[in-house]
Amino acid sequence: MAERLSKHHGLGNDFLVALTDRLPLDAATKAVSWCDRRRGIGADGLIFGISTAGGGTSMRLLNSDGSPAEVSGNGLRCLAHAVAIERGVPHIELDVSTPAGVRHCSVHASGELSTVVVTVDMGIVCPGPDPDTGDLVAAVGEPLSSVKRWDTGDIGNPHVVFEVDDLDAIDIASTGAAVESHFEGGVNVHFVKITGQNQLELRVWERGSGITRACGTGATAAAAIFQRWGLVGPKVRVSMQGGEAVVDLSGPTTLTGPATHIANFEMPDG
């Protein structure tokens, strides 16, 4: 039996999506194999969209290293797009159950055949985890010497956000890994610069995937933290290496951005 997958990306953060009626026992093994960029298809993560009673959908996301992730803003957009394609509709309202709670997705056509615009209800950004050392900047040392301020946030998954003036001066791979090592269970690491009124630029180190071109939950956490600092208003444009998303903090926190269908695959089972 072949397993059908579709590949999508949200601002360059790419996912394989399997729409199914169950989570396979070897889900982590499949994630490592299929997400490998040399020996597999290649992706930042593997999403299982599991059908539930009453026509609902449950999302289970595995990072490219096989570890589970609670939720992903870009992943939710990609999953919602895959469901819309399967149902043959250009617009859809979809409630997705995740380990972080239910997230509502609104899918709309963009005018481009392979791309839709999706708004996701992201939930509330709560205080995040504390590092296992009292002074994180001192513990990491010189790589964080240019940090102006930092804080943590949790939106169903954990984040640490650093404000800097020069993103190019940060070695994202080594510094992201060093920061993450100080959080039990790992953390998503973001370096953020103010580029204009209510505009942020963000670089990402993701737990379980390393450097990615975008992070929807990270963009949301960064916007909320920068608003808490009084540096941005309730509607924030967040630019990442893969493109731009909009975070709206004025009511229920939402994230709006594109999702693009890349290709379909059939993978042998076993």
N, C-alpha and C positions, 0 to 999 in steps of 0.2 A: 504494500500500500504506500502511495506517495503522500507526503504531507504538503499541503498548499500554503505558501507564504506570500505576502506582499511586502514590498519594501517602500518605505516612506521617509521623508525627512521634514523636520520642522526647523528651518533656518540652519540647515546643515547638520543638525543633530539627528542622526539617522537610526531607524529602527526597522527590524523585521517584525511583522505582525502575523500571527496565526489565529484565525477565528475558529474556535473549536467548542466542543461541549464538555471538555475536561482538561485539567492540568496534567500533563504526562509526568510519570514518576521520574523520568530522566530529563526533566526540563532544564536543569542546570548544565548537564552535559551537552544538550542541544544548543544552549546559548553559547557556550565556549566554542563549539564546533562551527556553528553557522555564522557567528559574529566575527570569526577570524578573517582578517582582511587579506590573507594570503592563501589559506587553505579552505576557506568557506566563502560565504557571500560577502561578508563584511558589514558590520554595523556597530553602533554604540551600545545597543541592547536588543533584547528579544521580548516582545510583548505577546502574551496569550490573552486574547479577548474571548472570554468564556461565556457562553449563553446561559442565562439564568431563567427561572420561571417567570412567565409573564412578559417575555421578550426583552428582558433587561440584559445588561452586559457587565461582567466583572473583569477587571484588569489585573493581571499578574505580570510584573516586569522584572526581568533578570538583566543585570549588567553584562557587559561582554566578558567579564571574568567568571560569570555564573552566580555571582552573589545577588540576593534579592534587593530590590529598591521599593520603597513604600509607594512612591508616586512620582510622576514626571509631567510637567506642563507640556513640553513638546511631545512626549509620548502619548498623552491624552489626546492631543490634536491629531496625531497620526492614527491612533486607534479609531477615533470618531470618523475620520476620513475613510478608513478601511470598511467600517460598518456601513457608511453611506454608499460606498461603491457596491458592496455586496447587496444592499437593498435596492440599488438602482435609482437613487434619488439624489438631487443636487443639494437639497436642504434637509437637515435633520436636527431634532432636539433629542438629546441622549443623556440619560443618567448612567454614570459609570461607577460601579462599586470598586473601591481600592482599599488596601490596608490602612490608608490614611483617612478613609471616609468616602462618602458619595460625592462625586464631582459632576456637575452638569455641564454639558458641551453643546454649543450651538454652532452648527456647520452651515456655511453659506457659500454659494458659488462666487468665484473671484473674477470670472471673465476669461480665465485661462483654463484649458481643458483638464490639465492634470493637477491643478492647484485649487484649494479651497481656503477660505478664511474661517478660523474657528475661535470662538470666545469660550473660555473655560472659567467656571466658578472655582477659584483656587482655595477657598477656605480662609482661615485667619492665620496671620503670621504671629506666632507666639514667641516668647523668649526661647532661645536655643540652648544647647548643652554647654556646660563649662568645660574648658580644657583641663587635662589632668595635671597641669602646672599652673600656679597662681598667676604668673606674668607670661602670657603667651609670646609677646613680642621679644621679651628678654630671653625666653627659652629658645626661640628659633634663631635669634641673633641678627647678624648683618643683613640677611635677605629681607627682613622686615624693617630696616632702618628708615625707610622713606614713608612708612605708614603714618597717616595723620590721626586716624582713629579707627576703631573696629568694634564689632559687636556680633552676636550670634542670633540666629532666628530659626524657628521651626515651623514648617508649613505642611507637616506630615512627614517630612524628611529634614535632616539637620543641615544648617548652613553657617558658615562664618564669612563675614563681609568686611573687607578692608578698604578704606578710602586712601587713594594715592593720587599724586599729580602726574606721574609718568608711568603709563602701563608698559611701555617698551623697556623700561629699566628693570622689570620684574621677570625673572626666569620662572615661568608659570609651572613647568614640570617639576623642577627641584624644590621650589618654594612651596608649591601646593602639596607635594608629598610630605615635606617636612612639617607643615602645619597640620595636615591630616593625622600624622603620627601622634599628635598630642591629644587626640579625641578618642575615647574608648568607643569602638564601633564605627569609627570613621566619620567624615564630615565632608560636605561639598564646600569648596574654597573659592571665593570670588574676590577679585581685585577690581575696584570700581573708581572711575574718574568722572567728575562733573564736566560736561562738555557744553552746556548751555542751560537756559532756563527750563527746568523740568526735563532735562535730558542727561542720561547717564551712558557711559560706555563701560562694558563689563567683559572681563576675561575669566575663563572658567577652568577649574580643576575639579572633575567629578569623581566622587567615591565610586570605585569599581570600574571606572572607564578611563580615567586620566583626563587629558586635555580634550575638550569637546568644543565645537564651534558655537554652541548656544546652550543655555539651560533655562527652561521656563520657570521652574520653581525658584532658581537662583535669582532671576530677574525680578520676580515678585518679592522675594525676601529682601533684595537690595533696595528696591523702591520703597518698601515699607520702613526699612531701617533708616534710609536717608530722609524720609519724611519725619520719622521720629526725631532725627537730629535737627529738623527745621531747615533742611537744605533743598527740598523739593516740595511741590504741591501734591494734590491728590491724583493727578493724571500724569504719568511719567513715560517718556519714550526711552526704551533701553536698547542701545546698540550693542550687538555682539559680533563676533567675527563672521557669523553666518547671516546676519541681517538684523532687522529691528522688530521688536515686539512692544506692545503698549500695555502698561499696567494701570488699572483704574482702581484707586483706593477710596473713592468717594462713597461707595455703598458696600455691598458684598464685593470682596476683592476679586477682580477678574483679570485675565491675561488674554490678549487678542493677538493672533499672528497667523501666518500661513502654515499649511501642511501640503506637501507635494507627494504625489504617487510616482514612484520611480519605475517599478517593474514587478512582475509576478514570477514566482518560482515554484517548482515542484521538487521536493527533497525526498529521497528514498527513506523509508522508515526502517531504521535498524542498520 
